[in-house]
Amino acid sequence: MNFAFRTDASIEIGTGHVMRCMTLARALREKGASCFFICSEHPGNLIDKIRDDGFDVYALPVLQNFTLYTPKQLNHDSKYTEWLGRTWEADANKTLEILEKKDADWAVIDHYALDYRWERIIHENGHYIAAIDDLADRRHECNLLIDQNLGRNDKDYSSLVPDGCNILTGPMHAMLRPEFSSIRPYSIERRTNPLTKKILITLGGVDKDNITSHVLKALSECLLPEQMKIQVVMGPHSPWKEEVQRAADELPWKTELLVNVSNMADLMAEADLAIGAAGVTAWERCCLGLPALNIVLADNQKNNALALEDAGAALSIQRVEKITSELPEKISQLLDKKKLVAMQQACLNVTDGNGIQRLVNSIMCSNGK
């Protein structure tokens, strides 16, 4: 079977869509499938990273002055229209041309700017569609719908997908790399007598709004143990690394900035507390029983943050402008040993880290039906 992945990363979009698609592509490749990517050449794209992982990438040029087009001209009413870099029709036709050239069986779509209209062009030309979504806000024409978010269920999509579409929802289908499930037993074992000695901060692969610096400044107002260690993880395309380093140097605790890491599972397993976004990394933390303070960085993260808080697996700050006022009090709650133990178990109940294998088995067995 031959799989095409249509997804993008950029300074504006972030890296999460591409990273989870790469995880799925690796798992499919291990089962003998062929996989390739189709990505726009946005600033901050991950095309080189995808190629370094052994996948072919077809790069789509972004139209100059694309943001000057109106939604009517683009024939698209989504607020994510600008994420595409061209009209949806041009994108679909170019993608179809590549799919035909590569004789692809499946097109895996992970893009908020695409919907049933784009998918219909691909599907009507004989290709199966797997749509990865987080929003449940638009129609899809697909054979398989995946939404890994907590609190999501099949009914959320029943009126948005065709009859017969296989719907897979919830974080038990979270697309986590296998190292998270592999290290899960160790992470559980080391939390049997929880002590808060290390905080891990990771606010996305780009952090375009420099939220990390705001978090570090707010941490300086917290009453943390003298022996506390803080690790900050950032992606290579973040424009704020130097400013974050300066903020880290001003903290009274040992603070380390790590860029473009490849051992996130190890870092999470060794951490006692996390401050992070309520996106894909939330499921990684839950798999390893790592309690967190989630900061909502985008509208599509709000429901995740609330659901995790309701499940007892995290606390949250719903608006970034509240970081300075709310973070110290939230951190003080997380330093309570009894609360920490309860949150660890709640995290572990959210996902076991084997979602990627469930997805692969479902895809490989369905053959689009």
Summary of the structure (lengths in Angstrom):
residues: 369
radius of gyration: 20.5
end to end distance: 14.1
largest distance: 62.8
contacts: 1260
relative contact order: 0.12
helix: 43%
strand: 18%
